[in-house]
Amino acid sequence: MPIVTAGRDELGTFAPKFAELNDNILFGEIWSREDRLSARDRSIVTVVALMSSGMFDHSFKFHLQNAKNHGVTKNEIVEILTHAAFYVGWPKAWAAFKMAKEIWECN
């Protein structure tokens, strides 16, 4: 996993501890534990977690792209979002599909 600096870039001077935790712990330590759960699977879990909470901001788009980068195919993301729709809500699925379509059709 590449070194993530989003926390420092976005919030480093405003909330330095939060930025440090984001970059070093979440993306540094947690995401790197691939012996326990692959980055691909972490991406899937993260997409579904954000979808279920209704977080359709730039972080959701980032994690969709991250899932694609980790090998999640168009057919797989369609199946994942369809399955999750029945548990998290149909309107959330619509929003997720619109963003996923952008990622898988444009890149």
C-alpha positions as CSV (number, residue, x, y, z in Angstrom):
1,M,0.0,0.0,0.0
2,P,1.4,3.4,-0.9
3,I,2.1,5.9,1.8
4,V,-1.0,7.9,2.5
5,T,-0.7,11.6,3.4
6,A,-4.3,12.6,3.0
7,G,-4.7,13.4,6.7
8,R,-1.6,15.6,6.8
9,D,-2.5,17.2,3.4
10,E,-6.1,18.0,4.4
11,L,-5.9,18.5,8.2
12,G,-2.3,18.5,9.2
13,T,-2.1,22.0,10.7
14,F,-5.7,22.1,11.9
15,A,-5.9,18.6,13.5
16,P,-2.4,17.2,13.6
17,K,-3.1,14.2,15.8
18,F,-6.2,13.1,13.8
19,A,-4.1,13.5,10.6
20,E,-1.3,11.3,12.2
21,L,-3.8,8.6,13.2
22,N,-5.4,8.6,9.8
23,D,-2.2,8.3,7.9
24,N,0.0,6.2,10.2
25,I,-2.4,4.0,12.1
26,L,-5.4,3.5,9.8
27,F,-3.7,3.5,6.4
28,G,-0.2,2.6,7.7
29,E,-0.8,-0.1,10.3
30,I,-4.3,-1.4,9.8
31,W,-4.4,-1.5,6.0
32,S,-0.9,-3.2,5.9
33,R,-2.0,-6.2,7.9
34,E,-2.5,-8.3,4.7
35,D,-1.6,-11.5,6.5
36,R,-4.9,-11.1,8.3
37,L,-7.2,-9.7,5.6
38,S,-6.2,-8.7,2.1
39,A,-6.3,-5.1,0.9
40,R,-8.9,-6.2,-1.6
41,D,-11.2,-7.6,1.1
42,R,-10.6,-4.5,3.3
43,S,-11.7,-2.4,0.3
44,I,-14.9,-4.4,0.0
45,V,-15.6,-4.1,3.7
46,T,-14.9,-0.4,3.7
47,V,-17.1,0.3,0.7
48,V,-20.0,-1.5,2.3
49,A,-19.5,0.2,5.7
50,L,-19.4,3.6,4.0
51,M,-22.5,2.7,1.9
52,S,-24.4,1.6,5.0
53,S,-23.7,4.8,6.8
54,G,-24.7,7.0,3.8
55,M,-21.2,8.5,3.4
56,F,-21.2,9.3,-0.3
57,D,-18.6,12.0,-0.2
58,H,-15.0,12.0,-1.6
59,S,-14.0,9.3,0.8
60,F,-16.5,6.9,-0.7
61,K,-15.3,7.6,-4.2
62,F,-11.7,7.1,-2.9
63,H,-12.6,3.7,-1.5
64,L,-14.4,2.6,-4.6
65,Q,-11.3,3.5,-6.7
66,N,-9.2,1.7,-4.1
67,A,-11.4,-1.4,-4.4
68,K,-10.9,-1.3,-8.2
69,N,-7.2,-0.8,-7.8
70,H,-7.1,-3.9,-5.5
71,G,-8.8,-6.0,-8.2
72,V,-12.5,-5.8,-7.5
73,T,-14.1,-6.2,-10.9
74,K,-17.1,-4.4,-12.3
75,N,-19.2,-7.6,-12.0
76,E,-18.1,-8.0,-8.4
77,I,-18.9,-4.4,-7.3
78,V,-22.3,-4.7,-8.9
79,E,-23.0,-7.9,-7.0
80,I,-21.6,-6.5,-3.7
81,L,-23.7,-3.3,-4.0
82,T,-26.8,-5.3,-5.0
83,H,-26.4,-7.7,-2.1
84,A,-25.8,-4.8,0.3
85,A,-28.8,-2.9,-1.0
86,F,-31.2,-5.3,0.8
87,Y,-29.4,-4.7,4.1
88,V,-28.6,-1.0,4.0
89,G,-31.4,0.5,1.9
90,W,-32.3,0.9,-1.7
91,P,-31.7,4.7,-1.9
92,K,-28.2,4.2,-0.6
93,A,-27.6,1.5,-3.3
94,W,-28.7,4.0,-6.0
95,A,-26.2,6.5,-4.7
96,A,-23.5,3.9,-4.5
97,F,-24.2,2.6,-8.0
98,K,-24.0,6.1,-9.5
99,M,-20.5,6.6,-8.0
100,A,-19.4,3.0,-8.8
101,K,-20.5,3.5,-12.4
102,E,-18.3,6.5,-12.7
103,I,-15.3,4.6,-11.4
104,W,-15.6,1.4,-13.4
105,E,-16.7,3.1,-16.7
106,C,-14.2,6.0,-16.7
107,N,-11.0,4.3,-15.6
